Amino acid sequence: MNLQQELNNLSQQMQQKLSDDVKKIMAKTAQELIDSQISEKALKKGDKIPSFALPNSTGKLINISDILATSKAVISFYRGGWCPYCNLELKALQQRLPEIKEAGANLVAISPQTPDNSLSTIEKQELTFEVLSDVGNNVAKEFGLVFTVPEILRNIYHSFGIDLPKSNGDDSYTLPLPATYIVDQDGKIIYSFVDTDYTKRANPQEIIDILKGL
């Protein structure tokens, strides 16, 4: 079963647990996000990424320029360890990590979680690639990926046990769209996957195929 099939199965299971009222609210806010055209405004193939440095789970500052000095980069923006779809994606990327490295790239994942919460995600998912903390979503903003969770959704998130201020260390209620980029060593984006639907993610096999074809 590939990643998207797993995500689809998870989505079906989650939908069965939701009330009709919650489904309507989530569908409405999802459509508003699509209408904002955020995904069209985000960085895409052909653009150059901004230079950035972010702390990893132990607080060490990781500079993207140091990674690009030795390899291509696969950059995956995810919402947080509280998101089951993100965890499926991170697990799938971990499983294919040897192939990603063999194809000449290093993988980094970025979320607005604090370093401590990122460490929890690493431990739970047994991740061996860099997981960086973009507290305040400042780097994600430069990629054009950031949106504010509508007030009507915040109560629903709380009812699910999702505490974004605690997870992210601020009360902005901002999140990045899940997005994946392959970046050449000159900082140019050679592949981008950005979707307002958080149940859709880049296919790890496609990432590997593109890297092998370069």
N, C-alpha and C positions, 0 to 999 in steps of 0.2 A: 504494500500500500504506500503510495507516495504522500508527500506532506499535505497537498491540497485535499486529497481524499480524507486524510485524518482530520483536517480542519473542518471539512464539510460534515463529517460524522459528529464532531464535537458541537458544531453549530446546531445540528438537528437535535441533539440531546439537550442543549441549553434552551432551545426554543420551546421544547416540551414542558420545561419547568416554569416558563414565564406566563404571567396572567395576560389576558387580552389587552388590558389597559397599559401595562408596561410595554408590550409589543408595539402598540400604537405610538407611544411616546418615543421609543427607540427608533422606530421607522421614520417618524417625523424629523427627529434631530439628525438622523443619518442623511435624509434627503436635504436638509438645510446645509449640511457639510458638503455634500456634492454640489449644491447650488452655489456655494461660495467659490467654487473653482480653485480651491486650494491646491489640488493635485496638479492642475495645469500650470500653476505659478511656481511650483517647486523646481529645484534644480533638476536638470535632465541630461540625457546623453549629449555630449559636446560641450557642456559647461565645465568650468573649472571650480573645484571645491575651495572653500576658504581654508586658510591655515588655522589649525587649532591644536590646543593641548588640554587634555582632561585627566583628572585623577582616576586611577583604577581602583579596585576594591580595597587595596591596602594603602591608598592615598598617594601612590607614586604617580607623578605627572607623566603621561604618555603623549608624545608629540607626533602628530600624523606625518610630519616631514621626516622624522626618523624612520618611520615604517616605510615610507615611499622611497627613502634613500637606498633600500635594499630589496624591495619587492613591490608588486602591485598590492592594492588593498581592497578587501571586500568590507564595506561598512554597512552594518545592519542597525537601523534605528528601531527600537521596540518600546512598548508602552510601560512595561514594568513586570516584575516577577509575580504580581497579583493577577496578571492576564493569562488565562490558560492557553490562549492562541499563541501568545508570545513564547510561552514555555515549550509548546510543541515545535515552534520554529527554531528556537535555540537548541533544542535536543536534536533536531534534524541536521542543523548546521554542524553541531559537534560530531555527529556520526560521519559526516562527509569531510571533516576537517583535514584528515591526511591527504585526501584528493585535492582539496583546495590549495594546500601547501605545495603539493607535488606539481600543481599547475602554475606555481609561481606567485602565489598571493598569501598575504597574512590577513586574518579575519579579526575585526573588532566589532563589538556590539555596544550600542550607546542607548542609554535611557535617562530620564530625569530623576531616577532613584538616587538616594544618597549612597555613598560608598558602602556603608554598613548593610543597607538593603540589597545592594548589588552583590555583596559577599554572600548573603543568604541565598540569592538566586544561583550563584556559582556553585555553592555547596549542594543545593537541592538538585540541580541539573547536571552536576559533575562536569562543569565546563573547564576547558583548558586553554581557551583563547582569552584575549583581553576584553574585559567588560568595564566600560567607562561610565562615569557619572557626569551627566550634563545637567547639574542642578540649576533650575531656572530656565532650562531649555534654550540657552543662549546659542549654542552651536546649531541645534535643530532649527532655530529661527533663521540662521544664515542660510540653511538649506531650503527654507521656505515651507517647513513641515508642521509648524506649530498652530494649534487651535485651542480655544478655551472651551472646556466642558460646560455646556449650558446648565443653568441653575436647576432646571427640571430634571436633569439627569443625575445631578449630584446626590439627591436623596435616594435615587434608585441604586447608585453605586454604594452608598452607605448601607442600604438594606442588604446588599450582597456581601457586606463586610469589607468593602474596599475603602480604605482611608488614604486618599491621595495626599493630603497635607503631611501625614505621617510618613508615607512612602517617599515623598519627594522633598521633604524638608522645607516646604513653603506652602502658602495658601492661595497660589495663583490659579489652581485647577487647570493648568495648561498641560497638554500632552502633544507628543509628536505623532503624525501619521506613521504607521509602520512603513518603512522604506528600506530598500537595499540598493547599494551602489557598488559597482566595480570601478575602481579608479586606477588609471595608469600612473606610472612613476613621475610623470610631469604634472600630476594633479588633475588631469582631464578625465571627466566621467565617460566611460566607454559602455556602460550599461546602467540603466536605472529602472527600478520598480517602485512605484508610488501608487497607493490606492486608498481611497477614503474608507473602503470596506475593510475593517480590521480582521475579518475572517479570511482574507486573501493575503497570501505571502509569496515572495519570490520562490521559485522552484530551485532547490539546491543543485539538481542535475543540470538545469539551464545555466546556472552560475559556472559550474565546472566546465560545461561544454564551451561556453564563451571564453573562459580563461585558456582552455586548451587550443582554441582556434586563433589565439592572438600571436 
